[in-house]
């Protein structure tokens, strides 16, 4: 199923925690089929923005957020449309969010819960078609050999690829990934980023991914949005992120730190 409505339409969104504004008048639109990196210093508002798009983080009054044309937040309140919107979003988290005691296969099957009665899923009575989808998804992300293994015995990279397989089984139309490679080794991180690119290019899924690794944002995403102190300070092509722009975003220490990580 495809749609012409924006994956996410964010209008004048702010979020205040005590005296601190995590988001400060953010406006952003992500079109279907775009792959967008959110970058910025720690505490700049990247994760808060991503959680706000899903309705997991209520925003302040005055802003609105729509997902695929469904208003999920307005006037400081999460709307009744948020569940419908979430069903179309595959969420990938830094800490994988798999159920450790369940097998990788069972975790991936959880992506089908939105299509069957809750009791059926609780009893593990999965439709045959969904079982085939799950194994196909595990093959696609390269971890089918670990399908029967408990999730908490797998490496971080294997678990993260399992989380991507779960989103595939869900039938997500867009992926929201919050620091999906932050706790992975470089090889596993590259594989996860390549899978996200494949879902974007081959399947046409919109992807919004928060990243600390600026080089990954430049390498894998055509569009980059940078936040600083809760405000959008850059929104444009990855090719426009020259050293001067990055120093403006991260501060004067950025240049030395960036080149150290490249060596």
N, C-alpha and C positions, 0 to 999 in steps of 0.2 A: 504494500500500500504506500503510495506517495502522496505528498501534500505540498501545496505551494505556500502555505503559511510558514512564517519564520519558526525555526527551531526554538529560539528564545527572543523575545522582544522585551527589553528592560527600559523603563522610562522613569528618569528622575528618582532613582532608588537610593535611599539612605538607610543605614542601620547604626543605631547608637547603643553602645555598651557602657553604661554609667556616663562618664564625662568624655569618653572616647568615641569618635565616629569611625567605625570600621569601613563603612561605605558612605560616600558624600556626594549625592546627586549624580549617580552613575546612570548613563544611558548607553545602550548597546543593542544591536540587532545581529543575530546570526542566522543566515539564510540556510535553507535545506542544502545539503551537500558540501557545506563549508567545513574546513578543519581549522579551528582557531585555538591558538595557545594563549593562555592567561599567564603573564609573568609579572614579576615585581618583587621587592624585598619582602622578607618575612614580616607579617603583620600588615601588609598593604591592602588586604581585603579579598584576595583571590578565592580562598576557600569559602569565605562568607558569601561572596557573590554566587558561587556555584551552588551552595546549599540553599540560597534564597531562590534561585531559579526552580529548584525542585520543591520548594515549600517547606523544606526541613528547617529553615531559619526564617521566622517572620521578620518582615521589614517594617520600617517606620511609616507612619501615615504620610500620604502625599505622593507615593510612588506606585507604579503598577508593573507587574510582570505577567507576560503571556507566554505559553508554551504551545506551539502548533495552533495558535489562534484561540486557545482556551485561557482565560484570565485565571491565574492561580493565586495572585496576591493583588490586593487593592485596598488603599486607605488603611494600611497597617493590619490587615486581616487576611488569612489564608482562606480561599474560597472553596466551595463545594466541588469545584472542577479539578482540584489538585490530584485526586486519585486517578481520574481519567487521563490527566496529563502524564503522571508518573508511569502509567502503564506503557507509554510510548518512549520512555527514557530508560536506557540502560546505565546504571550507576556503577562506576569502578572506583574503589577506594584505595588509599595508600596501604591499609592493613587488610586488604582483600575481602573482608566480611564474609568469609566462608564459615560454615559450621564445622568446627574442627573434628568432632566425633563422627561426622557422617563421611561417607565415601565421596570422592571427587564426583563420581557419576550422580549421586544423590543431590549434591550441591548444585550441579548444573541443571538437574531436573526441576529445581525450585524455580527456575525461570518460567516454567509452564503453569505455575500456580494461578495466574490470572485467567487461565482458560478453563479451569476445572473447579468443581466444588472443593471447598477447603477440607472437608472430611476425607475426600478421595486422596488428596495430596498427603494428608497426615498419615494415612494408612499405606502410603506408597503404591497406590493403585494407579499407576501412570498409564495413559493410553499408549498403545504400541507405536503410533505415529510420532509421539513426543519422545519416546525412548530412542527411536531411530534418529530424530533430530539431535538429541543429546550426544549420541555417539558420533554423528557426523560433525557436530561442532567441536567435540574433543579431538577428533582427527584433524580438523581444520587448524586448530591452534597448536597441534603437535604434542598433546599429552594423553592421547587415547590409551597408551600402555599403562597409565596410572589410574584408570577409571575406578577400579575396585579399592584403591588405597585410601585410607583415612586422610582427610584434607590436612590435618595438623602434622602429618608426617612428611609432607611434601615441602620442597624448597619454595622460597618466596616467588620466584619466577614461575614455577609450575602452578602455584595457587593463583597468581594473577592471571595467567592464561586460562585457568579454570573459570575465573570471574568473567572473563571476556566471553568464554563459551556459554556461560549462563545468560548473558545479555543476548547472545545470538538465539538461544532457545526461546527467550522471552519474546523475540520478534521486535526488538527495539528499533525505532526509527531514527534514534540519535543516541550518542554515547556522551555522558558527562563523566570525565575522569579526573579525580582529585589527587594530584601527586601520585600517579599510578606507578612511577618508577623510582620514587624517592628512596625506598629501602632495598632496591635490587642492585646486583652487581652489573657492571657495564654490558656484559653479553646478554643477560636476561632483560635488561632495560631496553636494549636495542630490539630484541625480539618482540617485546610488548609494544613498543612504538611502531614497529613495522606492521604488526597486526592491526593497530588502530588506523594506520594509513590504508591498509588493504580494505578494511570495512568502509572507510570513507571513499576510496577510489573505485573499488569493485562493486560494493553494495549501495553506494550513494548515501550512506549514513552521515548526518551531520555529527561532528565531533567537537566538543569543547574540553580542553585538557589544561589543567593548571600544572605548571612546571617551575621548578627551581633551576633546572639546567637550561640556561639560555641557548647553549649550542644545540640542544635537542629541539628547542622551539624553532630555531632558524633552519635546522636541517629537515624537519618533518612537517612543519606547518607553513602554509602560504601566507596566512594572516596572523598577526600577533597583536594582542591587546595588553598594554602594560598599565598596572595600577601602582600608585604611590600615595600613601596616606589616604586611601579610600577613594581617590579620584583617578579617572582615566587620563593618563599623560601621553599615551601613544596608542594609536589604532591605525594600522596600515600593514603593508607587505613586510614579510620577514626580511627582505632584502634592504629595507630602509633602516634596519637596526645597526647603524654604524657605531663606532666606539664612542663618539661624542654623545649620541643619544642614550646609549647604555650607561655612561657615566652620569648623565642627567637623571636617569631612573634610579640607579643603585648607589650613586655616590662616588667620590674620587678613588676609593679603594677597589672599585670594581675591576679596573683594567688589569691590575697586578693579579688579583684573584682569578680572573677569567683565564688569563694566559697560563697561570700555574696549572689549572685543571686541564689545559690542552696539551701539556707536555708529558 
